[in-house]
Amino acid sequence: MQQWFHYTSALIGYRDRAKLTDFYMSALKEELALTASYIIYPTDDGRTLFATENQSWVWDVNDFDHPFSHVLQQASVVLLDRQQLVYWQQNDSFKQLSSQVDASSSLLIVPLMNNQNHVTAIQVFIGEQKQINDLLSDENWREFSCAFISQWLLIRDMDAQSSHKKQLSDSITRLKAEHQKKSAWSDMACKLIGSSSVMKQLREQITVAAGSNLSVLIQGETGTGKELVAKALHSLSERCKEPFVAINCAAIPESLLESELFGYEKGAFTGAVANRKGLIAQANGGSLFLDEIGELSLGLQAKLLRVLETCQYRPVGSNKEQSSNFRLIAATHVNLRQSVNDGGFRQDLYYRIYQYPLLLSSLDDRKGDIEELASYFIQQYNNREQRNILGLSPKALDHLKEMSFPGNVRELRSLIEVACVQTECDDFIKKKVFVAKLPLDISLPIKDTVAPKNDFSSIDDLRIAVELYEKAIINERLKQYNGNRAKAAESLGLPKRTLAHKCQKLEIQFK
C-alpha cells in the first residue's frame, strides 16, 4: 500500500508523456511481476492505434480482427487465455504481441478512461493467470492507473496548449515577416523607380538575390543608384533586422581604410586612445556594403578575402581572432574583370564576390523612366521645400528625353531640383528652364567644356575654372590610357586613391 502511494505521488512530478509512461510501466512490472505490459494509444486523427514499446505494431480502429477495436468501442475489459487467443490470429501485429502468452498465462486488456468515460488509452498485461485475476480486484492498481491517465491527459492538454501557442506565435512571426517583406518590396518599388523592362527585371533579380546569402556585386555607372539597390537587397533579406553598414572605399585614404573596416586596439597607432569596433564587426549578422570595392589596395583585398572565407579577422594592433558573420554586397563602376587582367584586383577575390552579379542600366538606356523619375524628384522637392510645382510641361519632358545623362539618375535629380527653384508655385516646369544656362553650367556636360588657354578675362569664378581644367586633364589622361586609373594616376604623379577620389568628386566617368 505504501509503495503504491509512493508511485502515485511520483506521477505528479512528470511533465513529459513518454517519461511518464516509462515510469508507469516500470512500476507495474516491479510490483506485479508481469511477463509484459503495453500501453496502446490512438493517433491524433483517431484512425489507428499504436504501441509505444514497438513502433511496428499499428492497428486500424475499424478492424475488428483484433480485440483492441472491441475494447475501444465497448469500453469493456477483455481477458484472454491461450486457448481463446486462437480466435485472434488473423492480425499479424496482435499475433506477435500475443505470442508471449503461454499455457499458464493470460492476456488482460483494460480500457483507460478519462473523466467523461471516454477511452483514452488501452492497457495490455501479460502474466501468470493468478496474477492477472488478482489484478482485476486490486484497488491500489486501479487508483494508480487512474492517477496515471489523469496525469497523462493533463500533460497532453498542456502540450496541446503549448503547441497552439507556438503555432500562433509562428503564425504571427510569419505574418510580420510577410508584411515586412511586402513593405520592403513597396519601399524598393518607390525608390528604384521605373516601369521599363530593365527596371522590372532588376527588381525581380533583387528579390531572388535577397533570398540567398550569396555575395552580390552591383555594377553600374556613377549615379545609377547602386547604394539604393544594396539597401533593397538588405531590406528584403532574412538579415533585414540586423545592421546595414556601408562605406565608400574610394572616399577614405588607404591609411585609414583598414582601421575603419577591421577596427583597432588601444595603442595600435598614434591617436588610438581607445578600442574601436570596425565596420566588419558592426555588420555582424547583417550586411556590409563596400561601394567602389575596386579601389581597395591589394593588401586589403587579401585581408577581405580571408574574412569572407573564414568569417575571422583581427583588429589593427590585436593578436586575437574575432568573428563576424555578414553578407557582403559590393559595388563598382569600373570593369573589375579588366582590373583583374591588369593586376589591380585579385582574381580569387573577384570570383568570391562575383557570386550574384547585378548590372544597373544607365539612364540613357531607359529614357522611358525619365517621366516617373522626374515626377518623384519634383514631389520630393515639394515636400522638402513646402512648394507646389505641378510637374513637367510636355515640351520640357520631350527635351529631357532628348538629352544625354552621363551622370545618370543623380544628374537628372540635380537638374530637376534646379529647375524647380526657377519655377513659380502652382506652375509646370517649362522647357526654357532647361535650355537656358543654369547655374554652374549644369545643363551642359562639364567634360565637353573647353577652358580658355590664354584669355582669362572671362573667368569670374576661380574655383569652377580650376575644376574645369582639372576635369579636362583627368578625362584626357584616362582617354590616353583607355580608362586605366592606375596608369593615369602614375602619369599625373598622383596615388591611385587620390585620383579615384577626384573622379568621384568631379563625377568623372570614362566610357
N, C-alpha and C positions, 0 to 999 in steps of 0.2 A: 504493500500500500504506500509506504513512504517513498519507495523508488519511483512508483508511477507519478506521485505528486511532484517529485524532483524533475522527472521527464516533462511533465505538463508545464511546470514553471519555466523550464528551459526553452520551450517552444516560443514563448512570447518574445524572446530576445532576437529571433531571426528576422531579417529583412530581405532575404533572398530566397525565392521559392525552391530553387534547386538544392541549396544548402539545408533548407527546412525539411525537404523531402528526404534527403540523405540521413539527417538526424533521426527522423521519424522511423525510417526503415531499419536503421541500426539498432534503435531502442527495441523495436518489435522482435528482431532476430535474437537480441541478447536476452530478453525477458521470456520469450515464448519458445525458444529453441526450434524455430521453424526451419524447414528444408529450404524454402524460398519465399520471397514476398515481393509483390509488384504493385505499383500504382499505375492505373490506366487513366489517361486524361483525354478529353475531347479536344480537337484542334480549335483554333479561334473561329473558324467558319462553321463548326459543329457537324461537319460531314464525316469525319473519320476519328478513330481512337488510336492512341499510340502509347507504348510503354516507354517510360523514361530510361529504364535499365537496358533496353535493347531497341535501338532505333529502327531495326529492320522489321519489328513487329508492328504492323499497322492493320487496322480493321475498319471496314466500312460500317457505319452505324445502321445502315439499312440492310445489311447482310445478316440474315438470321441463321447462317451456318455456324456461327459461334455464339456462345451464351452471353457475351457482353451486351449484344443488342437487346436481348430479353431483359437483362438486369437494368439496362438504361431505360427501356420503355416502361417496365412494370415497377421499377424501384423496389425490387424484392431481392432477398438473399438466395443464392443458389449454392447447394452443397453437392459435390460430385465425388464418387469413389471411382476406382479404376474400372469397374465394370460399366458404370454409367458413362464414362468418358468414351467408350467405344462408339457411341452415337454422335460424338462431336469431333470426328476426324476428317471432315471434308475441308476444313480451313487449315491451310499449311501452317500459318503462324500460330494458331491456337494449338495445333497438333504438336509443334515444337515446345510450346510452353508446358503443355500437359504431360509431355513425355517424362517429366521429373516425378510423376506420381507412380508409386509402386503399389504392391498388393496391400501394404499396411498403411498407406497414406490416403489422404483426402485433399480435394481442392475446394476451397471456400471462396466465393465471390460475393463481396459485400458492397452495396452502393454507399457512397459518402454523400450525405445530403447537406444542403445549405439551410438557412433559416426559413426559406419558402418551400422546403421539402422538394427541391429540385435536385436531381443527381448532378453533382459537380465533378466527381471522380469515382473510380471503381478500385476497390482494394482486393488484391488476389493473394490468398495464403495457400501454401502447400506445406503439409506437415503430417505428423502421426495423427491417426483418426481420433484418438482420445484428446490430444492437444487441441485439435480443431473443434471438437464437440464442446470442450470446456470453454473455448474462446467465445462461443456464441452466448454463453451465460456470464461472461466476465465483464462486470460493470466498470472495473478500472480501465480495461482496454477501450470500452465504449467511450468513456469520458476523455481518454487520451486521444482517441480518433476524432471526437467532436472538436476538441481543442485544436488538433492539427488542421482540420479542414477549415475551421474558423480563421485561424492564423493565415492559412494559405490563401483564402479568399480576400482577407484584408490586404495581404501583400499584393495580390493580383490587382485589386482595385487601386491601391497606391501606385503600382506600376502603370496602370492604365491612365490614371490622372497625370502622372509624371510624363508619360508618353504623349498625352494630349497637350500638356503644357509645352513640351518640346516641339511638337508638330506646329502648335500655334506660334511659338517663338520663331521657329524656322520659317513658317509662312510669312510672318511679319518681316523677318530679316530679308526674305526673298523679295517681298513686295517693295521694301525700301530700296533694295539693290536695283530692282527693275525700274523703280521711279527715278532713282539716281542716274541710271543709265539713260533713261528717256530724257531726263533733264540735261545730262551731259551731251546727248545727241542733239537736242534742241539748241543748246548753247553753241555747239560746234556749227550747226547749220546757220546760226545767226552771225557767227564770226568768220567762218570760211564761206564767204558769200559767193553765190554764182549758180546759175541754172544750166551752164554749159555742160556738155558731156564729160569734159575732163574734170570738172569740179565734182560732178556726181560720182565719177569713178574714184576720185581721190577720197571722198567721204566714205565710200564703201571700203576702200583699201585701209583707211584709218581704223574703221570698225573691226576689220579682220585682224589687223596687226595688234590692236589693243587687247584682243583675246588671247594673245600669246605672251611669252616672256622673252621673245627674241629681241636682240638688239636691232634698233631701227636707224637707218641712215637716210636723212632727209636731204635731198639735193635740189637746188634751185637757185636762180639768180637772186641778187640782192633785192630785197623789197617784196618778195613773193609770199611772205608770211610763214617762214619756217618755224619760228617760235610758237605761233598760233597752232600749227599742226602738232608740235611737240606737246603743248598743253592739252590739246584734244585727245591725243593718244593716252596721256596720263589719266585724264578725267574719265575715259571710257574703260580703263583697265581695272583689274582687281586691286591695284595699288592706289586707287583714287583717294583713299582716306589717309594715305601716308604723304610725306613731303614731296613736292616737285621743286627740285633745286636746279637753277640754271646759271650758266656762266658763259661769257663770250671769250673764247681763248685768244682772240686777236686784240682784245681791248686791255689786256693785263700784261705788263712786262714779264718776260720769261723768268726773271729772277724771283718774282713774287708768285708766279702761277703755281709752282709746285707746293708752296706752303698754303695757298688758297685751296688747292684740291685735297692735299693729304693732311693739312693741319700741322701743328708743330708743338714741341715740348718747350717748356720754360728754359731759357738759356741756350736754345738751339742756335741762335744768331743774335747779333746786336739788335736790341729792341724787342726781343721775345721775352717780355717780363712775366708772362703767364702762359699756361697751356691754352691752346686754341683748337677747337674742333674744326676739321676741314669739311669741304663740301661733300666729299665722299662719305664721311661719317654722317653728315646731316641728311643725306639721301637714303640712309638705311631703311629698307622696307618700301621705299618709294621709287622715284625716277630721277636720274641725273641727266640733265640736258647740256651737252657740250656743243655750243654754237661755234662755227668755224674751227672744227676739230683739225682741219688741215694745217693750222698754224702751230700746232704743238711741235716742240722740238723732238728729235729722235730719242733723246734720253727720257723725256716724259712719256713718249709713246710706248717705250718698253715697260715703264712702270705701270702705265694704264693697262697694258695687255695683261700683266701679271695679276692685277686686281680683278680683271674680267674673268680670267681663267680660274683663280683660286678664291676670290672674294676676300683676300687677305691683303693688308697694306701696312706700311709703317709711317707714322707721322715723322716729319723732319726732326732730326735730333733724338729719335727714340730707337731703342733696340728691341722693342716688344711688338709682336704682331697684333693687329686688330682686325676685326672682320666687319664687312658691310655687304648686305645683300640688296642691291639696287638694280633697276632696269636702265640700261644705257640707251639714250636717244641722242644721236649725233646729227649735226647739220653742217653743210659746207656749200659754198657757191663755186668752188673750184673743182676741176676734174681730178678726183683722187686717184683714179686709175693711171692718169698721166703722171701724177706726183710719185706714184709707186715706181713707174718706169724711169723717172728722173732721179730716183734715190732720195726724194724728200719725204717719203711716207713709207712706213714699214709695211711690207706685204702681208705679214702674219696678222697685224692689227687690222689692216684693210678688210681681210676676209672675216675677221672676228666681228667687225661692226657692220658688215655688209649682209647680215642675215636676212633682213627685210628692208629692201630699198624702197623709198618713196620719191618720185620725181614731181616737182612742182612746176607747172607751166608758167611761162611769162605772161604778162598781161596782154602783150601784143598777139599772143596765140589764143586768147579768149576774150576778144573785144566785145563779144555779146554780153559779157558780165559787167561792162562798164556802167550801164544804167543802174543796175542793182547796187553796185558798189558806191556810185555817186550818191544815190538816194540815202544809203546808210550813213555816209560821211556827212551829208547835209543834216540828217536827223541828229547825229552826234553833236554837230556844231550847234544846232538849235537848242538842244538840251543843256549843253555846257554854257552857252552864252545868253540863254533866255531870249532868243530871237525867233523869227518865223520866216525863214527863207523857204519859199514854196517848192523849189526844185529846179530842174534844168529846163530851159526852153528847148523846143525841138531842134533849133539850129545849133544851140550850144552842145546838145548831145551828139548831133551829127559831127560837129567839129572835133569833139573829144575822140570819137571813133576813128577819125582820120589821122589823129596824132600818133606819134611813136612814144613809148614809155620805157626808156632804158632803166628807169628807177622803179618800174612795175607799180604795184599797188601803193607802195609808200609814196611814190611820186604823184600818183593820182590823188591821194588823200591830201597832200600838201597843196596841190593845185586847186582842189575843191575848197579847202579852208580859206585860201587867199581870195578866191572868187567870192566866197560868202561874205568876207569882210567888205568887199567892194559892192555888195548888192544890198538894196534897201529892203527893209522888213516888208512882208506881205507881197513880195515880188519874186519873179523867177530869175535865175542866173542867165544872163544874156551871152551870146556868142562873143560880143565885142570885149567882154571882160577877159576872155582867153586870148583873143587876137592882140589886144593892147599889151604894151610892155609892162610886165608885172614886176614888183619889187624883186631884186636880186636875180633878174632875168630868169625867173622860174619857168617862163613859158618856152625857153629855149634850152636844149641840152648844153651844159657848160662846156662839154668836151669839144663842141663844134665852134666855140667862140675863139677867135684869133686875137690874142693880145697885141697891142701895138709894139713895134720893135724900137722905134726911135722917138715917136711923138708921145710924150707923157702928159700932154696938156689935157687930154680927155679923161684922165683918171681923177675921179672925185671920191673914191673910197679905196684907200691903200690896202686894207685887209682883203677886200674882194679881188683886187688886182693881183695880189700875191697868190691867193688861192687859185686864180685862173692860170697864172704862169705855172704854179706847182702841178696843177692838174694836167695841163697840156704836156709838161715834161714827162710826167709819170705815164700818161697814156701813150706818148710816143715811144718811150723806152719799153713798155710792155708789148707794144706792137712790134718793136725791133726783135724782142726775144720770144715772140709768139706766146705771150701770156705767162711765161715762166717768171714768177715773182722772185725766186731766189737769185736768178741771173740778173734780173732788172735791179734788184736791191744792191747786189755786188757792184754793178756798173755805176750806180749812183753813190756808192760809199755809205750805204745805209744797212743796218741789220734788217734781216727779212721781216722780223716782227714790227719794226718801225714802219717799214713800207706797207705792211698789211694794215696797220693802224691808220695810216694816211689814206689808203684806198677806202677804208670803211668811212672815215670822216668826210672825205670828198665824194663819196658814192661813186667810186671808180670801179668799173667792171669791164674787164676785157673779154670780148667775144671772139 
